[in-house]
Structures are given as structure tokens and as C-alpha cells.
Amino acid sequence: MDQGDRIKVGVVDDHDLMVAGVRALLSTHNSPARFVAGADSVTGLLRTPRDFDVVLLDVRLHDGSHAEENVRLLETRGVPVLLHADKGHREATPVLLRSGAHGLVWKNDPAIHLLRAIVAVARGERWLPPEGHHPVGLTQREQEVLCLYVTGMKYAETAASLDPPVSVESVKTYLSRIRKRYADAGRPASTRMELRQRALEDGLLPPE
């Protein structure tokens, strides 16, 4: 594969070993991508006079920056973002849903998953982890209803606690939509306990 035809990848991670690992992976002769630059912050990467087709962004950096703002900074430069996170990081999937990032890959996934994810994002496609749960895009109001209902509130209590309050029938309609979204994603949520588990998985509730 010609060097000029390969996908140009930038890496933002404050662990040198992770950056070195990605660089080594992309340096193999049959890699569809090549490492262009790495930095421990988004601002640091953007200071490099390089062009990128994809940026691999660690969701959790130690410079005090917020993942969603980091995605916005890169996306405004026209660079699609592939999030990178430890599988146990509960906030990773909500960041993917809220930020407009193009995909998420787990750090402990096989290397081939990362390569496939880079190729998909470079093509303008979205990439979801092959294993684990698929994120569900709930509206802000649906999230509010879900978080109230799974605390044990009855329909009427949930309806009255919303701002502005809604009818009991509206709460039932919201919950029906929420359950369908999860069911369509292959994540059953027919009971209150299952709904609570889905909310925990998606970072809508604090870890127990």
C-alpha cells in the first residue's frame, strides 16, 4: 500500500505507552493507516502543522479538559473523531452519544478492531464496539423520565416531578418509546430493574 494512500491518524492520549503502541501498530507494512502525530492534549495536537483523516481521542485526559469539548474542537477543524477508552469507563458511551464523535473503540479490544474502526470512520461511517452494549440515543426529556422512574417513582410521581410537569399518559408514552429504543438495540428493558440497568450502563445514573 502506498504511504500517500494510507489514512492519516493523529493520537491524543496522555499515556506515552498507548501512543507508542498505536504508532507501532500503524507502522506495519499492511496497515491501512499511518501514524502522523501524537500529543497529550487536543490543543497540543492541533499545534502540529499536520493534516489528519482521523483522530484517536482518549475520553479521559488528565489536563482538566472535557471529552465533549475536545471532540468539538477537532470536529470544527473537519477531523472525524474516534473515541478510545477503557472498557470499564462508564462515561465513554454517553460521550459518544452527546458529542458527535464518529465512533468508540475499547483499549482492550483486539488490534484488528482498532484498524477496522479507523477505516470505517475515515469513510464517514460510525463505529460501535463489536462487543458490549450498543448506545441508545434518548432525548433529554426521555432521559429525565427514565432517571426519575427507575428510582422507584410511580407514574404520577414521575409526571409531577418533571419541569414542566406532564400527564401520566405522557410518562407512559415516554417509557414505551424508551423500552422500544432499547429493544431495537438488542438490550431488553421491559421491567423497571432492566431499565435501571440500562441507565447505569449508559452513564445516565451514577455508578452504584
Order of alpha helices (4+ residues) and beta strands (2+ residues): beta-alpha-beta-alpha-beta-alpha-beta-alpha-beta-alpha-alpha-alpha-alpha-alpha
